[in-house]
Amino acid sequence: MFLTHFEELGMIPIRKFKFRQLHSVPLAVKAGSKFYHGNTSNEELYGEILQRTSEKQGQILHGKIIKLPHLQTTFIWNHLLNMYSKCGNTEDGFNVFDEMPQRNVVSWSAMVAGLVQQGHYIEAVLLFREMHRIGTRPNHFTLVSTLNACSFMKTLELVKQIYAQVVRLGFELNVFLSNSYLTALIRLGELNEAMEFFEKTQGRDIVSWNAMIDGYVKLSPNGTWVFWRKLIGEGIKPDEFTFASILTGLGVCSSLEPGLQVHGQLVKLGHGDDKCVGNALVDMYLKCGALMDGMEAFKEMPERDVVSWTEMANGCLHLGHPGEALNLYEQMRLEGERGVQPPTGEELVAATLRFWVQTQFNIAKKE
């Protein structure tokens, strides 16, 4: 039976959810408000406004809609749902959902997605189960959100049950769903199964490749370089995420020579100015012990953030150059960067000791 795992866990049914009532919504919109246009009744206009409004203004508009029955259409209710979900107000969104006289697949999808975005994974899957129970056919948006919810719950059985629904409904060629299932498998640590699925997936895009390379970085760093060569060999054009991921993996493995090759490729493809790629490149060099290369990459970054300064300063400390770390901190302070903590006395002493030990070792080698 579909989603029987929740019955085994003794989860509460969807109808027993308790959310606070929506008491704070005003019952009128003041004349002169930027939302008030006389006797405006165009639901498309209200829909457009709800798409870009703040939560407070949306609540005011919600109050106006309550007073105008001709605006209480499924189209408008769905926009209210999306507005509350976008603002992170799941409780009021659920109140709107619960009060809707009619719901369509957009309503269910918006509510499931809103719950997932706020970390209410169990509630999202229970809502999906209720949707299935009453016979509403999910679309690919509903299924993507539900797959994400199941993967964050660390429940492989449920992930596979949801993907079985994907296949049963004829969505197995949908690349968004394929990528969501791939990501779910990786999030659950099933790298081998993810690779098998990846190999037989039709219509793979760069998101598919990025999901796999991220999986290798997190679950099997030593396989990252082999997968990267497969990606390049098949003519796939890496993006910023691909480069940041491969550099992270190479840093974990202290693979300097492959890192130098990737550095050349990212410059050639025009990704050298990306901040995330720059941070990953600096980190790779530092983890490989190449302080000068790391410093050069750091200096070439057109824009640096707290992460950039922190990893460069820490790299100097860990590689036995406390003076450089202090210089970086002073430079950071002069440039007005906030959030980087100066090294402690203990860290400076440890870095100095590492530098002394390395110096003595180099002298001994020369003798």
C-alpha positions, 0 to 999 in steps of 0.5 A, a space after each residue: 500500500 502507498 506510503 504505509 511506512 507512516 502508519 508503521 511509525 504511528 504518525 498523526 493524520 493530516 486532519 489533526 494538524 493544529 495551526 493558529 487561526 488567522 486573526 491578524 488580517 485586517 478586514 479592509 484596505 484603506 482608500 489611498 493604499 497602493 493596492 486599492 484601485 476603486 472597484 477593481 475586480 480583476 483577479 489577474 491584477 490581484 494575482 500579480 500584486 500578490 506575487 511581488 508583495 510583502 507579507 504585511 501588505 499581502 495580509 492587508 490584501 487578504 482582508 480585502 479579498 475576504 470582503 469581496 466574494 467575487 475575488 474568492 476564486 481558486 486562482 486568487 487563493 493559490 496566489 495567497 498560498 504562494 505569498 504566505 509560503 514565499 514569506 515563510 508563514 506556513 501556518 497562515 498559508 495552511 489556514 488559507 489552504 484549509 479554508 479553500 472551497 475548492 483546491 486544484 493541483 496547484 493548491 496542493 503543490 504550493 502547500 507541499 512546497 511551502 512546508 518543505 521550504 520551512 523544514 516541515 518534512 513529515 507534514 509535507 509527506 503527510 499532505 502528499 499522502 492526503 492528496 493521493 488519498 482523495 484522488 488528486 493527480 500530482 504534477 512534477 512540482 508536487 513530486 519534486 517537493 515530496 522527493 526532497 521532503 523524503 530525502 531530508 527525512 533520511 527515509 530511503 524506502 519513502 524516496 523509492 515509493 515516491 519515485 515509483 509514483 513518478 514512473 507510474 504517472 509517466 514522469 520518468 523522462 522529466 529531468 527535474 524529477 530525475 535530478 531530484 531523485 538523484 539528489 535524494 539518493 546522494 543525500 541518503 548516502 547511496 552513491 553507487 545506486 545514484 551512479 547506476 541511475 545516472 548512467 541510465 538516465 536520458 536527457 541528463 543536464 549539467 544539474 545531473 552532473 553537478 549532483 553526481 560530482 557533489 556526491 563524490 566529493 561528499 561520499 567518495 572524494 577519491 573518485 571525484 577526479 575520475 568522474 570529472 574526466 568522464 564529464 570532460 570526456 563527454 563534452 559537458 561544459 562545466 559551470 561555476 558549481 561544477 568547478 567549485 565542487 571538483 576543486 573542493 574534492 581535489 583539496 580533500 585529496 590534496 591532489 595538486 597536479 589535477 588542481 592545476 589542470 582544473 585551474 587552467 580550464 576554469 580560466 579558459 572557460 571564463 569562470 575565474 571571476 566567480 567568488 565561489 570558484 575563487 574560494 574553492 581554488 584558494 582552499 584547494 591550493 592551501 589544502 595541498 600545501 601550496 601557500 604561494 599559489 593559494 596567495 596568488 589566487 587570493 590576490 587575483 580574486 576580483 571580489 572577496 568575502 569573509 570566507 575568502 579572508 578566513 580561509 587564507 588567514 587560516 591557511 597561513 597559520 596551518 602552514 606555519 606562517 603566522 606573520 602572513 596571517 596577521 598581515 592579512 588580518 590587518 589588511 582585512 581590517 583596513 579594507 573594512 571587511 567584518 566577521 573575520 576573527 584575528 588569530 588567538 595567542 595559542 594559534 600563533 604559537 602553534 603556527 610559529 612552532 610548525 614553522 620552526 619544525 619545518 625550517 629545521 627539517 629543511 636544514 637537516 635535509 640539506 646537510 
